[in-house]
Amino acid sequence: MTGGSAATTSARPASAAPKRGRLRYVPLIALVVFLAELAVFVAVSRWIGVGWAVLAGLAFTLLGAYLLKREGVKSWRRFRESAKQGVPAGNQVLDGVVGLGAALLLFVPGFLTGIAGLALLIPPVRRLASGRLRGATEKRVSSRTAGDLFGPRQVKVQRPTKASTTPSNDEVVEGEIVD
């Protein structure tokens, strides 16, 4: 052995440290959801009986398993059609993600998650969730990537009013944001 090799430690810069952010709350949220699900199960069991409560929970889970397959196939099909046509597939992907999220919530045992999953299957709620997910995605990616995913953005522009001109609040200027 030669004495020329020394053990070195690689020092990571502070900016390269993993960021935990909101993920540090996941165990706490999971515990709260579990306790809430347990309390709701006990309440439902007292109301309709243990057997019926178990059957209802099983029905939610079976419905979730069925929807996982159906929503997955449906969203993949829509994504492929969008890709073939050369149009941005972001909206189809988001709708598929919301559908899969609804199915996953139904698949997880529990009445609260089941009701949340059922709510996400209602078209207006699904559109709202998809819009919120789109907004969150657009905030986290560059404008160019957002344009590639969702197509050009439409924004409403209000110009500052001057005393000599009459304001026009209904004027919409269409444009594309370019980095």
CYANA upper distance limits for C-alpha pairs under 8 A (distance plus 0.5 A):
 12 ARG  CA     16 ALA  CA      6.62
 12 ARG  CA     17 ALA  CA      7.49
 13 PRO  CA     17 ALA  CA      7.50
 20 ARG  CA     24 ARG  CA      6.40
 22 ARG  CA     26 VAL  CA      7.92
 25 TYR  CA     29 ILE  CA      6.61
 26 VAL  CA     30 ALA  CA      6.49
 27 PRO  CA     31 LEU  CA      6.66
 28 LEU  CA     32 VAL  CA      6.74
 29 ILE  CA     33 VAL  CA      6.58
 30 ALA  CA     34 PHE  CA      6.54
 31 LEU  CA     35 LEU  CA      6.68
 32 VAL  CA     36 ALA  CA      6.59
 33 VAL  CA     37 GLU  CA      6.48
 34 PHE  CA     38 LEU  CA      6.62
 35 LEU  CA     39 ALA  CA      6.69
 36 ALA  CA     40 VAL  CA      6.64
 36 ALA  CA    112 LEU  CA      8.39
 37 GLU  CA     41 PHE  CA      6.51
 37 GLU  CA    110 GLY  CA      6.14
 37 GLU  CA    111 PHE  CA      7.00
 37 GLU  CA    112 LEU  CA      6.66
 37 GLU  CA    113 THR  CA      8.50
 38 LEU  CA     42 VAL  CA      6.71
 38 LEU  CA    110 GLY  CA      8.39
 39 ALA  CA     43 ALA  CA      6.74
 40 VAL  CA     44 VAL  CA      6.54
 40 VAL  CA    111 PHE  CA      7.46
 40 VAL  CA    112 LEU  CA      8.04
 41 PHE  CA     45 SER  CA      6.42
 41 PHE  CA     53 ALA  CA      7.64
 41 PHE  CA    110 GLY  CA      7.76
 41 PHE  CA    111 PHE  CA      7.45
 42 VAL  CA     46 ARG  CA      6.73
 43 ALA  CA     47 TRP  CA      6.74
 44 VAL  CA     48 ILE  CA      6.50
 44 VAL  CA     49 GLY  CA      7.72
 44 VAL  CA     50 VAL  CA      8.41
 44 VAL  CA     53 ALA  CA      6.76
 45 SER  CA     49 GLY  CA      4.97
 45 SER  CA     50 VAL  CA      5.00
 45 SER  CA     51 GLY  CA      8.24
 45 SER  CA     52 TRP  CA      7.96
 45 SER  CA     53 ALA  CA      5.88
 46 ARG  CA     50 VAL  CA      7.61
 48 ILE  CA     52 TRP  CA      6.69
 48 ILE  CA     53 ALA  CA      7.14
 49 GLY  CA     53 ALA  CA      6.67
 50 VAL  CA     54 VAL  CA      6.62
 51 GLY  CA     55 LEU  CA      6.72
 52 TRP  CA     56 ALA  CA      6.53
 53 ALA  CA     57 GLY  CA      6.67
 54 VAL  CA     58 LEU  CA      6.59
 55 LEU  CA     59 ALA  CA      6.55
 56 ALA  CA     60 PHE  CA      6.83
 57 GLY  CA     61 THR  CA      6.85
 57 GLY  CA    109 PRO  CA      6.72
 57 GLY  CA    110 GLY  CA      6.63
 57 GLY  CA    111 PHE  CA      7.16
 58 LEU  CA     62 LEU  CA      6.63
 58 LEU  CA    109 PRO  CA      8.04
 59 ALA  CA     63 LEU  CA      6.52
 60 PHE  CA     64 GLY  CA      6.58
 60 PHE  CA    106 LEU  CA      5.93
 60 PHE  CA    107 PHE  CA      6.93
 60 PHE  CA    109 PRO  CA      7.90
 60 PHE  CA    110 GLY  CA      8.48
 60 PHE  CA    111 PHE  CA      8.45
 60 PHE  CA    114 GLY  CA      6.52
 61 THR  CA     65 ALA  CA      6.72
 61 THR  CA    106 LEU  CA      6.21
 61 THR  CA    107 PHE  CA      4.66
 61 THR  CA    108 VAL  CA      6.87
 61 THR  CA    109 PRO  CA      6.66
 62 LEU  CA     66 TYR  CA      6.75
 62 LEU  CA    107 PHE  CA      7.33
 63 LEU  CA     67 LEU  CA      6.60
 63 LEU  CA    103 ALA  CA      8.20
 63 LEU  CA    106 LEU  CA      7.31
 63 LEU  CA    107 PHE  CA      7.60
 64 GLY  CA     68 LEU  CA      6.47
 64 GLY  CA    102 ALA  CA      8.32
 64 GLY  CA    103 ALA  CA      5.04
 64 GLY  CA    104 LEU  CA      6.62
 64 GLY  CA    105 LEU  CA      7.73
 64 GLY  CA    106 LEU  CA      4.96
 64 GLY  CA    107 PHE  CA      4.60
 64 GLY  CA    108 VAL  CA      8.31
 65 ALA  CA     69 LYS  CA      7.21
 65 ALA  CA    103 ALA  CA      7.49
 65 ALA  CA    104 LEU  CA      8.32
 65 ALA  CA    106 LEU  CA      8.42
 65 ALA  CA    107 PHE  CA      6.29
 66 TYR  CA     70 ARG  CA      6.82
 67 LEU  CA     71 GLU  CA      6.10
 67 LEU  CA     72 GLY  CA      8.46
 67 LEU  CA    100 LEU  CA      8.10
 67 LEU  CA    103 ALA  CA      5.76
 68 LEU  CA     72 GLY  CA      6.40
 68 LEU  CA    100 LEU  CA      6.39
 68 LEU  CA    103 ALA  CA      5.64
 68 LEU  CA    104 LEU  CA      7.21
 69 LYS  CA     73 VAL  CA      6.69
 70 ARG  CA     74 LYS  CA      6.52
 71 GLU  CA     75 SER  CA      6.39
 71 GLU  CA     96 GLY  CA      7.03
 71 GLU  CA     99 GLY  CA      6.40
 71 GLU  CA    100 LEU  CA      6.40
 71 GLU  CA    103 ALA  CA      8.19
 72 GLY  CA     76 TRP  CA      6.62
 72 GLY  CA     96 GLY  CA      7.51
 72 GLY  CA    100 LEU  CA      7.08
 73 VAL  CA     77 ARG  CA      6.62
 74 LYS  CA     78 ARG  CA      6.79
 74 LYS  CA     96 GLY  CA      8.07
 75 SER  CA     79 PHE  CA      6.57
 75 SER  CA     92 GLN  CA      7.23
 75 SER  CA     93 VAL  CA      7.13
 75 SER  CA     95 ASP  CA      7.97
 75 SER  CA     96 GLY  CA      5.19
 76 TRP  CA     80 ARG  CA      6.70
 76 TRP  CA     96 GLY  CA      8.36
 77 ARG  CA     81 GLU  CA      6.76
 78 ARG  CA     82 SER  CA      6.69
 78 ARG  CA     92 GLN  CA      6.77
 79 PHE  CA     83 ALA  CA      6.68
 79 PHE  CA     89 ALA  CA      6.38
 79 PHE  CA     92 GLN  CA      6.56
 79 PHE  CA     93 VAL  CA      6.94
 80 ARG  CA     84 LYS  CA      6.62
 81 GLU  CA     85 GLN  CA      6.73
 82 SER  CA     86 GLY  CA      6.58
 82 SER  CA     87 VAL  CA      5.92
 82 SER  CA     88 PRO  CA      7.20
 82 SER  CA     89 ALA  CA      5.97
 82 SER  CA     92 GLN  CA      8.44
 83 ALA  CA     87 VAL  CA      6.82
 83 ALA  CA     88 PRO  CA      7.86
 83 ALA  CA     89 ALA  CA      7.16
 87 VAL  CA    151 GLY  CA      8.32
 88 PRO  CA    148 ASP  CA      6.60
 88 PRO  CA    149 LEU  CA      5.68
 88 PRO  CA    150 PHE  CA      5.86
 88 PRO  CA    151 GLY  CA      6.17
 89 ALA  CA     93 VAL  CA      6.64
 89 ALA  CA    149 LEU  CA      6.50
 89 ALA  CA    150 PHE  CA      7.15
 90 GLY  CA     94 LEU  CA      6.58
 90 GLY  CA    149 LEU  CA      4.98
 90 GLY  CA    150 PHE  CA      5.34
 91 ASN  CA     95 ASP  CA      6.62
 91 ASN  CA    130 SER  CA      8.42
 91 ASN  CA    134 ARG  CA      8.33
 91 ASN  CA    149 LEU  CA      8.27
 91 ASN  CA    150 PHE  CA      6.73
 92 GLN  CA     96 GLY  CA      6.62
 93 VAL  CA     97 VAL  CA      6.60
 94 LEU  CA     98 VAL  CA      6.66
 94 LEU  CA    130 SER  CA      6.28
 94 LEU  CA    133 LEU  CA      7.62
 94 LEU  CA    134 ARG  CA      7.52
 95 ASP  CA     99 GLY  CA      6.64
 95 ASP  CA    126 ARG  CA      8.03
 95 ASP  CA    127 ARG  CA      8.26
 95 ASP  CA    130 SER  CA      6.42
 96 GLY  CA    100 LEU  CA      6.51
 97 VAL  CA    101 GLY  CA      6.46
 98 VAL  CA    102 ALA  CA      6.65
 98 VAL  CA    120 LEU  CA      7.71
 98 VAL  CA    126 ARG  CA      7.22
 98 VAL  CA    129 ALA  CA      7.45
 98 VAL  CA    130 SER  CA      6.82
 99 GLY  CA    103 ALA  CA      6.75
 99 GLY  CA    120 LEU  CA      7.72
 99 GLY  CA    121 LEU  CA      7.37
 99 GLY  CA    126 ARG  CA      8.22
100 LEU  CA    104 LEU  CA      6.50
101 GLY  CA    105 LEU  CA      6.59
101 GLY  CA    117 GLY  CA      7.77
102 ALA  CA    106 LEU  CA      6.76
102 ALA  CA    116 ALA  CA      7.77
102 ALA  CA    117 GLY  CA      4.54
102 ALA  CA    118 LEU  CA      7.18
102 ALA  CA    119 ALA  CA      8.37
102 ALA  CA    120 LEU  CA      5.92
102 ALA  CA    121 LEU  CA      6.95
103 ALA  CA    107 PHE  CA      6.58
103 ALA  CA    117 GLY  CA      6.71
104 LEU  CA    108 VAL  CA      6.75
104 LEU  CA    117 GLY  CA      7.89
105 LEU  CA    113 THR  CA      5.58
105 LEU  CA    114 GLY  CA      6.25
105 LEU  CA    116 ALA  CA      7.27
105 LEU  CA    117 GLY  CA      5.35
106 LEU  CA    113 THR  CA      6.68
106 LEU  CA    114 GLY  CA      4.80
106 LEU  CA    115 ILE  CA      8.02
106 LEU  CA    116 ALA  CA      8.23
106 LEU  CA    117 GLY  CA      5.58
106 LEU  CA    118 LEU  CA      7.59
107 PHE  CA    114 GLY  CA      7.94
108 VAL  CA    113 THR  CA      7.29
108 VAL  CA    114 GLY  CA      7.85
109 PRO  CA    113 THR  CA      7.95
109 PRO  CA    114 GLY  CA      7.98
110 GLY  CA    114 GLY  CA      6.53
111 PHE  CA    115 ILE  CA      6.51
112 LEU  CA    116 ALA  CA      6.68
113 THR  CA    117 GLY  CA      6.55
114 GLY  CA    118 LEU  CA      6.65
115 ILE  CA    119 ALA  CA      6.59
116 ALA  CA    120 LEU  CA      6.84
117 GLY  CA    121 LEU  CA      7.14
118 LEU  CA    122 ILE  CA      7.54
119 ALA  CA    125 VAL  CA      7.10
119 ALA  CA    126 ARG  CA      8.40
120 LEU  CA    125 VAL  CA      6.11
120 LEU  CA    126 ARG  CA      5.54
120 LEU  CA    129 ALA  CA      8.09
121 LEU  CA    125 VAL  CA      7.77
121 LEU  CA    126 ARG  CA      6.59
122 ILE  CA    126 ARG  CA      6.46
123 PRO  CA    127 ARG  CA      6.58
124 PRO  CA    128 LEU  CA      6.70
125 VAL  CA    129 ALA  CA      6.63
126 ARG  CA    130 SER  CA      6.49
127 ARG  CA    131 GLY  CA      6.51
128 LEU  CA    132 ARG  CA      6.72
129 ALA  CA    133 LEU  CA      6.59
130 SER  CA    134 ARG  CA      6.54
131 GLY  CA    135 GLY  CA      6.68
132 ARG  CA    136 ALA  CA      6.71
133 LEU  CA    137 THR  CA      6.57
134 ARG  CA    138 GLU  CA      6.56
135 GLY  CA    139 LYS  CA      6.76
136 ALA  CA    140 ARG  CA      6.99
137 THR  CA    141 VAL  CA      6.82
137 THR  CA    146 ALA  CA      8.22
138 GLU  CA    142 SER  CA      7.80
138 GLU  CA    143 SER  CA      7.80
138 GLU  CA    146 ALA  CA      6.06
141 VAL  CA    145 THR  CA      6.66
141 VAL  CA    146 ALA  CA      6.81
142 SER  CA    146 ALA  CA      6.69
142 SER  CA    179 ASP  CA      8.40
143 SER  CA    147 GLY  CA      6.54
143 SER  CA    177 ILE  CA      7.05
143 SER  CA    178 VAL  CA      7.07
143 SER  CA    179 ASP  CA      6.80
144 ARG  CA    148 ASP  CA      6.73
144 ARG  CA    177 ILE  CA      8.23
144 ARG  CA    178 VAL  CA      6.85
144 ARG  CA    179 ASP  CA      6.83
145 THR  CA    149 LEU  CA      6.65
146 ALA  CA    150 PHE  CA      6.34
146 ALA  CA    151 GLY  CA      7.75
147 GLY  CA    151 GLY  CA      5.01
147 GLY  CA    152 PRO  CA      5.72
147 GLY  CA    153 ARG  CA      7.54
147 GLY  CA    177 ILE  CA      8.38
152 PRO  CA    175 GLY  CA      7.80
152 PRO  CA    176 GLU  CA      5.67
152 PRO  CA    177 ILE  CA      7.75
153 ARG  CA    175 GLY  CA      7.54
153 ARG  CA    176 GLU  CA      6.42
153 ARG  CA    177 ILE  CA      7.55
154 GLN  CA    173 VAL  CA      8.40
154 GLN  CA    174 GLU  CA      6.09
154 GLN  CA    175 GLY  CA      6.92
154 GLN  CA    176 GLU  CA      7.89
155 VAL  CA    172 VAL  CA      7.93
155 VAL  CA    173 VAL  CA      7.52
155 VAL  CA    174 GLU  CA      7.05
155 VAL  CA    175 GLY  CA      7.92
156 LYS  CA    171 GLU  CA      8.26
156 LYS  CA    172 VAL  CA      5.77
156 LYS  CA    173 VAL  CA      6.89
156 LYS  CA    174 GLU  CA      8.32
157 VAL  CA    171 GLU  CA      7.97
157 VAL  CA    172 VAL  CA      6.68
157 VAL  CA    173 VAL  CA      6.82
158 GLN  CA    169 ASN  CA      6.93
158 GLN  CA    171 GLU  CA      8.15
161 THR  CA    165 THR  CA      7.32
161 THR  CA    166 THR  CA      7.70
161 THR  CA    167 PRO  CA      6.11
162 LYS  CA    166 THR  CA      8.03
162 LYS  CA    167 PRO  CA      8.32
